[in-house]
């Protein structure tokens, strides 16, 4: 990593634990609502695999797996999350 990438990675690690809570508070939980709607509109079939690019804190990936578990009664689906930050 170059210096700029190391700085960004460090900043991300400092806020990652609280990022989703702050986003939920500042958006009055609308960020969670639209992510769940996004996943439901995917209408994924049981066993489907998803690639989440720039997945950040994996919130969409979590909603996707919950959808597969709750709606499709499926435990075979998978998500691969790719993000620049570790």
RANORRA-V989443 format. One record per residue. N is the residue number from 1. RES is the residue in one small letter. PHI is phi as a letter, one per 20 degrees, with the letter a starting at -180 (NA if undefined). PSI is psi as a letter, one per 40 degrees, with the letter a starting at -180 (* if undefined). OMEGA is omega as a letter, one per 20 degrees, with the letter a starting at -180 (999 if undefined). Layout:
N:RES:PHI:PSI:OMEGA ; N:RES:PHI:PSI:OMEGA
This chain:
1:x:NA:i:r ; 2:x:e:i:a ; 3:x:g:d:a ; 4:x:f:d:r ; 5:x:f:d:r ; 6:x:f:d:r ; 7:x:f:d:a ; 8:x:f:d:r ; 9:x:f:d:r ; 10:x:f:d:r ; 11:x:f:d:a ; 12:x:g:d:r ; 13:x:f:d:a ; 14:x:f:d:a ; 15:x:d:e:a ; 16:x:g:d:a ; 17:x:f:d:a ; 18:x:d:e:a ; 19:x:g:d:a ; 20:x:f:d:r ; 21:x:f:d:r ; 22:x:f:d:r ; 23:x:f:d:r ; 24:x:f:d:r ; 25:x:f:d:a ; 26:x:f:d:r ; 27:x:d:e:a ; 28:x:l:f:r ; 29:x:m:e:r ; 30:x:f:d:r ; 31:x:f:d:r ; 32:x:f:d:r ; 33:x:f:d:a ; 34:x:f:d:r ; 35:x:f:d:r ; 36:x:f:d:r ; 37:x:f:d:r ; 38:x:g:d:a ; 39:x:f:d:r ; 40:x:f:d:r ; 41:x:f:d:r ; 42:x:f:d:r ; 43:x:l:f:a ; 44:x:f:i:r ; 45:x:f:i:r ; 46:x:g:h:r ; 47:x:n:e:a ; 48:x:f:i:r ; 49:x:d:i:a ; 50:x:c:i:r ; 51:x:d:h:r ; 52:x:d:h:a ; 53:x:e:h:a ; 54:x:m:f:a ; 55:x:f:e:r ; 56:x:l:b:a ; 57:x:e:e:r ; 58:x:m:f:a ; 59:x:f:d:r ; 60:x:f:d:r ; 61:x:g:d:r ; 62:x:f:d:r ; 63:x:f:d:r ; 64:x:f:d:a ; 65:x:f:d:r ; 66:x:f:d:r ; 67:x:g:d:a ; 68:x:f:d:a ; 69:x:f:d:a ; 70:x:e:d:a ; 71:x:e:d:a ; 72:x:e:e:a ; 73:x:l:f:a ; 74:x:d:h:r ; 75:x:d:e:a ; 76:x:d:e:r ; 77:x:f:i:r ; 78:x:b:i:r ; 79:x:c:h:r ; 80:x:d:h:a ; 81:x:d:h:r ; 82:x:d:h:r ; 83:x:b:i:r ; 84:x:f:d:a ; 85:x:e:i:r ; 86:x:f:*:999
